[in-house]
Every structure is written in structure tokens, then in C-alpha cells.
Amino acid sequence: MKNRIKELAKAYAPEFTAVRRHLHSHPELSFQEFETTAFIQQQLTAFGVPFQAGIAGTGIIALIEGKNPPSKVIALRADMDALPITEANDVPYKSTNVGVMHACGHDVHTSCVLGATKILNELKDQFEGTIKILFQPGEEKHPGGASIMIEEGALENPRPDAILGLHVHPTLEAGKLGFHAGKYMASADEIYITIKGKGGHAAQPHLTVDTILVASQLVVSLQQIISRNNNPFSPSVLSICAFNGGFTTNVIPSEVKLMGTFRAMDETWRFKAHELLRKQAIGIAEAMGAEIDIEILVGYPTLYNNEDVTHKARYFATDYLGKEAVGDTEIRMGAEDFAYYSQVVPACFFRLGTGNTARGITSGVHTPTFDVDEHAIEIGMGTMAYLATQF
């Protein structure tokens, strides 16, 4: 099985490199992946793989049934959406949609899983169980396509025993994979604060409520919630990233707006921190005579890699690629809506090396110069296919 998958991955690598380039040239924003989903449906039809479209709008669920289909169900997931970034790369497959770019590698994820789908469909008489394949919209935008896919039954009929996903990693050389068991990626919540008070002349602050000062106190004070209340062995981050108020040098504004993000690796602490943030913000504002509105938009949960599934996935990946190609990867305070799946079924989300320092392919995700060493596609599609058969 291993040798056959390697042969097919090598043989199909040019085909799915071309698929990646097509997707990269035609990126679409979250929940607007209409051409992308039509293209994927065409591919699945050509492979002879049955599928259901229209899940979470543009999502697709495909099924490959091996021998004795009910015996075990393994899901593979790929996200399809791009980012509102103007591409700066001068390449033949540069984005043709101005202001939209596959700057997070979802074109690679989709190509790898499509390639794995073709391989698995050809080998379906050689393994038992069912492979469930999810092509998911809207990973980059709240509330996250994964949450909607789950609401619409993506993890039922049949229910997966485990789910696997991969993500490009530009600081890891192409040909290598990274795994981390347990808590792996942070939750991500958005914070919106509006401070209101009587504005007025800057030379008469005693006749005003200084909203700028209140906001400044908040920016500094809220950090103490993290440093004094959170367990220091559990990473957590609060960043206020927008401070908007005022328009000239001698007027105290009547309104200031703050925006930020809160990240945590522990779900219990996460919601306790929400309460502390609200309490402290309201208390400071009231003490200084201001009115305050605070909204905390609950985003993606913590991504948890099931230990058993992740250890097995790493073992199988090492068997497929060799021990020199498989290593550890660090926990990350970034967020991923694959986390929703990990909260429902045992999951493993791992890193696919896409960098090539010698060729200058080193730009990070979410940048206008992000690109990948396309050798990673052969590695990704083959690994996903092999992991699925072994599980």
C-alpha cells in the first residue's frame, strides 16, 4: 500500500500542481467560493467520487467507501477560501482577482486533499472502511465554515472516528511534516469597546470626561488580567490593536473606540477572562465618569489534537516519509476553525512544510509575497492518502 501510494502521488503530482496553480489564480473570499466549489465538483465527478454539495453554502462532502464501509470512518478536511490581500508575486499563476489572494495556502490544502481523494478512490478495494472528505468554506471569517458544516451534519451519517487536517508551514522546509499532540492552537475572541463621555475644550478638562485618558487606562490595566490572573503555564494573549478617537489637538472627544483580540489555550480560563475583562473595563470607566459598551465576540475554540490519533498519525507519517522528515512543531497562539472539529471528534491537525530557503521561498502566511515550494503537494497528497488507509 505504501509503495503504491508513493507511486501514485509521484505520478499525479504534476496534475495537482496544475490544480493548485488554477486555484491560486482564481482565489475567492470566505463564503464566496462559487467558482472554487464548481471546479472541485468537476474534479470529483471526473474521479467518479460521489459527493453532496451546498453544505454551509459552498461546502462539499465526498465519500469513498472501501471494503466493509461501516467498519471505520476517517475524515479528511480541506479549506477553500482566500484572503483580502493584493498579491505581490510575479509568477505565471498570480491571482487574477485583484485584492484577493491565497496567502494562507488553502489552495495547497485543497489540492493535497483532492489528490489524496483521487488516490484513495483508485485503491478503495484495498482498504476497509469509509473515507469522508470535507471541502470547507470560510475558514478565515467568523463564525468559521467548520462550525456551519458541523451544524449541517458534516460529522454525521456517517460519523468519523477521527478527522485529519493539514496546514502549510513556510518556516518548515518542503518534504517535512510537524506534529504536536494535545493543546495546539489558541482560541480567538474579538473585543470591541466604546467609551463615551462629555467632550469639550482640551484647556478645560475639568468640564469634560476625558475619554482618551479612560481608554489609555484601559489599555494598560486590562493587561493585568492576563499577568495576574492567568496560570503562567497556560499561554494567553490580550492585544488591543485599534485605538480610535479624537480629530485635533485641542478637543477632548466624546467617544473613543478600542478593538483587540484575546487568545487562550484553556477553555475554562477563556470564559473566566471574559468576565474579568468586562468587570474591569466597566469599573474603570464608571470610576472615571464615562459610559462604556463592551462586546466580546466569541470566536474559534482551542484546537486540541487528540493524543492517540496524533501519535498514530505521526507514526504512520514516519513510516511513509522516514523519521528524518517528521518532527515536532510548536504550539501556536494563532487560531484555526479546524478547532471546531477537534471539539467534537478525535482530531489531528499537522503542519506541511512548504518553505525552500535556498530558492527564497520564505515569506510568511497572510503576506502579499507568500508562496510555496510545490514539491509539498506530492508530499501532502501522499501523506494524507496513506494516513487515511492506515487509520
Secondary structure, DSSP 8 states (H G I E B T S, - for coil): -HHHHHHHHHHHHHHHHHHHHHHHHS---TT--HHHHHHHHHHHHHHT--EEEEETTTEEEEEEE-BSGGG-EEEEEEE---BS-------TT--SSTT-B--SSHHHHHHHHHHHHHHHHHTGGGSBSEEEEEEE--TTSTT-HHHHHHHTTTT-SS--SEEEEEEEEEEEETT-EEE--EEEE-EEEEEEEEEE---EETT-GGGS--HHHHHHHHHHHHHHHHHHHS-TTS-EEEEEEEEEE--SSSEE-SEEEEEEEEEES-HHHHHHHHHHHHHHHHHHHHHTT-EEEEEEE-----EEE-HHHHHHHHHHHHHHH-GGGEEE---BSS--THHHHHTTS-EEEEEEEEEBGGGTB---TTSTT----THHHHHHHHHHHHHHHH-
